[in-house]
Amino acid sequence: MKFKQWMFACSMGLVSFGSFAAQPTDQQVQKLMKIMNIDQLLQQTILQIRPQLDQQAYAIVQNTVKHEQLSPQEQIVANQLSDKMFEQSKKTVSWEKLQPSYQKIYKDVYSADEVQAQIDFYSSPVGQSILKKAPLVAQESMKIMNASLASSIQATESDFKEINTQLEQLQKAAQEASAK
């Protein structure tokens, strides 16, 4: 019986020892982020979302003016809105703003060994090749997500129209009841 207790205690010690893996240093995390070119990936991502911002600006102006085809002047306004949205997005996701958050996330999530393994891998030719393809994967994923979101937005717009019709009917019935 004592042997089983001793084995249990030893195994618990090993489990708890494994859960206290060394935290990566700031220098390790900074090296990993540099090798991964995270700052450049963010810049590329911002450039890739520009068409979506253009579409959003166009839709906002369409909703405001209440017609499908924008006049040349309205298109200029939509372009200006898109430019402002783009500049704001660049400021919001600038590396200077996000780097401290990334640093904390990487230190909190990965052990020193895991960060070092990533440094080793992404320093290799295969790792660099994968990193270079990451923006393309993100772009293609974004296309799929945007298509899904577009159909969701259309369904939501249809739901809003239905709800507005119901509310108008209720409002009309309430007015008729108060008039009697």
C-alpha positions as CSV (number, residue, x, y, z in Angstrom):
1,M,0.0,0.0,0.0
2,K,2.8,2.4,0.8
3,F,4.4,1.8,-2.6
4,K,1.2,2.8,-4.3
5,Q,1.0,6.0,-2.3
6,W,4.7,6.7,-3.0
7,M,4.1,6.2,-6.8
8,F,1.1,8.4,-6.7
9,A,3.0,11.2,-5.0
10,C,5.9,10.9,-7.4
11,S,3.6,11.0,-10.4
12,M,1.8,14.0,-9.0
13,G,5.2,15.7,-8.5
14,L,6.1,15.0,-12.1
15,V,2.7,16.4,-13.4
16,S,3.0,19.5,-11.3
17,F,6.7,19.9,-12.4
18,G,5.7,19.8,-16.0
19,S,3.0,22.4,-15.6
20,F,5.6,24.9,-14.3
21,A,7.7,25.1,-17.4
22,A,10.0,28.0,-17.7
23,Q,8.5,31.2,-19.1
24,P,10.2,32.6,-22.2
25,T,12.3,35.7,-21.8
26,D,11.3,39.0,-23.4
27,Q,14.3,38.6,-25.7
28,Q,13.2,35.2,-26.8
29,V,9.7,36.4,-27.6
30,Q,11.0,39.5,-29.4
31,K,13.3,37.3,-31.5
32,L,10.4,35.0,-32.4
33,M,8.2,37.9,-33.4
34,K,11.0,39.4,-35.5
35,I,11.7,36.0,-37.3
36,M,7.9,35.6,-37.9
37,N,7.8,39.2,-39.3
38,I,4.6,39.8,-37.4
39,D,4.8,43.6,-38.0
40,Q,5.0,43.1,-41.7
41,L,2.1,40.5,-41.6
42,L,0.0,43.1,-39.9
43,Q,0.8,45.7,-42.5
44,Q,-0.1,43.2,-45.3
45,T,-3.3,42.3,-43.5
46,I,-4.4,45.9,-43.4
47,L,-3.7,46.3,-47.1
48,Q,-5.7,43.1,-47.8
49,I,-8.8,44.4,-45.9
50,R,-8.9,47.6,-48.0
51,P,-11.4,46.2,-50.5
52,Q,-13.7,45.2,-47.6
53,L,-13.5,48.8,-46.2
54,D,-14.3,50.1,-49.7
55,Q,-17.4,47.9,-49.8
56,Q,-18.5,48.9,-46.2
57,A,-18.1,52.6,-47.0
58,Y,-20.1,52.2,-50.2
59,A,-22.9,50.3,-48.3
60,I,-23.0,53.0,-45.6
61,V,-23.4,55.7,-48.1
62,Q,-26.1,53.6,-49.9
63,N,-28.0,53.2,-46.7
64,T,-27.7,56.9,-45.9
65,V,-28.9,58.1,-49.3
66,K,-31.5,55.3,-49.7
67,H,-30.7,54.2,-53.2
68,E,-28.5,51.6,-54.9
69,Q,-26.6,53.5,-57.5
70,L,-24.4,56.3,-56.1
71,S,-24.0,59.5,-58.0
72,P,-20.4,60.6,-58.7
73,Q,-20.5,63.0,-55.8
74,E,-21.8,60.3,-53.5
75,Q,-19.1,58.0,-54.7
76,I,-16.5,60.6,-53.8
77,V,-18.0,60.7,-50.3
78,A,-17.9,56.9,-50.1
79,N,-14.2,57.0,-51.1
80,Q,-13.4,59.6,-48.5
81,L,-15.2,57.5,-45.9
82,S,-13.2,54.4,-47.0
83,D,-10.0,56.4,-46.7
84,K,-10.8,57.5,-43.2
85,M,-11.8,54.0,-42.2
86,F,-8.5,52.7,-43.7
87,E,-6.4,55.2,-41.8
88,Q,-8.2,54.5,-38.6
89,S,-7.6,50.7,-39.1
90,K,-3.9,51.3,-39.7
91,K,-3.7,53.3,-36.5
92,T,-5.7,50.7,-34.5
93,V,-3.6,47.7,-35.6
94,S,-0.2,49.4,-35.8
95,W,2.7,47.3,-34.5
96,E,3.6,49.9,-32.0
97,K,0.2,49.6,-30.3
98,L,-0.1,45.8,-30.6
99,Q,3.5,44.7,-29.9
100,P,3.1,44.8,-26.1
101,S,-0.1,42.8,-26.3
102,Y,1.6,40.2,-28.6
103,Q,4.6,40.1,-26.2
104,K,2.3,39.3,-23.2
105,I,0.3,36.7,-25.1
106,Y,3.3,34.8,-26.3
107,K,4.9,34.9,-22.8
108,D,1.6,33.8,-21.1
109,V,0.8,31.0,-23.6
110,Y,4.2,29.5,-24.6
111,S,7.0,28.1,-22.5
112,A,10.6,29.0,-23.2
113,D,11.1,25.6,-24.9
114,E,8.1,26.2,-27.2
115,V,9.2,29.7,-28.1
116,Q,12.7,28.3,-28.9
117,A,11.2,25.5,-31.0
118,Q,9.3,28.1,-33.0
119,I,12.4,30.2,-33.4
120,D,14.3,27.2,-34.7
121,F,11.5,26.2,-37.1
122,Y,10.7,29.7,-38.5
123,S,14.4,30.3,-38.9
124,S,14.6,27.3,-41.3
125,P,13.9,27.6,-45.0
126,V,10.7,25.6,-44.6
127,G,9.6,27.8,-41.8
128,Q,10.3,31.0,-43.8
129,S,8.4,29.5,-46.8
130,I,5.4,28.9,-44.5
131,L,5.5,32.4,-43.1
132,K,5.7,33.9,-46.6
133,K,2.5,32.0,-47.5
134,A,0.6,32.9,-44.4
135,P,-0.8,36.2,-45.9
136,L,-2.2,34.2,-48.8
137,V,-3.8,31.8,-46.4
138,A,-5.2,34.7,-44.5
139,Q,-6.5,36.4,-47.7
140,E,-8.2,33.3,-48.9
141,S,-9.7,32.7,-45.5
142,M,-11.0,36.3,-45.5
143,K,-12.7,35.7,-48.8
144,I,-14.5,32.7,-47.4
145,M,-15.5,34.6,-44.2
146,N,-16.6,37.7,-46.2
147,A,-18.9,35.5,-48.4
148,S,-20.4,33.9,-45.3
149,L,-20.8,37.3,-43.6
150,A,-22.4,38.8,-46.7
151,S,-25.1,36.1,-46.8
152,S,-25.6,36.6,-43.0
153,I,-26.0,40.3,-43.5
154,Q,-28.5,39.8,-46.3
155,A,-30.5,37.4,-44.0
156,T,-30.3,40.0,-41.2
157,E,-31.5,42.8,-43.5
158,S,-34.4,40.6,-44.5
159,D,-35.2,39.9,-40.8
160,F,-35.0,43.7,-40.1
161,K,-37.5,44.4,-42.9
162,E,-39.9,41.8,-41.5
163,I,-39.6,43.2,-38.0
164,N,-40.0,46.8,-39.2
165,T,-43.2,45.7,-41.0
166,Q,-44.5,44.1,-37.8
167,L,-43.7,47.1,-35.8
168,E,-45.4,49.4,-38.3
169,Q,-48.5,47.2,-38.1
170,L,-48.5,47.3,-34.3
171,Q,-48.0,51.1,-34.3
172,K,-50.8,51.5,-36.8
173,A,-53.1,49.2,-34.8
174,A,-52.3,51.2,-31.6
175,Q,-53.1,54.5,-33.4
176,E,-56.4,53.1,-34.7
177,A,-57.3,51.8,-31.2
178,S,-56.5,55.1,-29.5
179,A,-58.5,57.0,-32.2
180,K,-61.7,55.0,-31.3
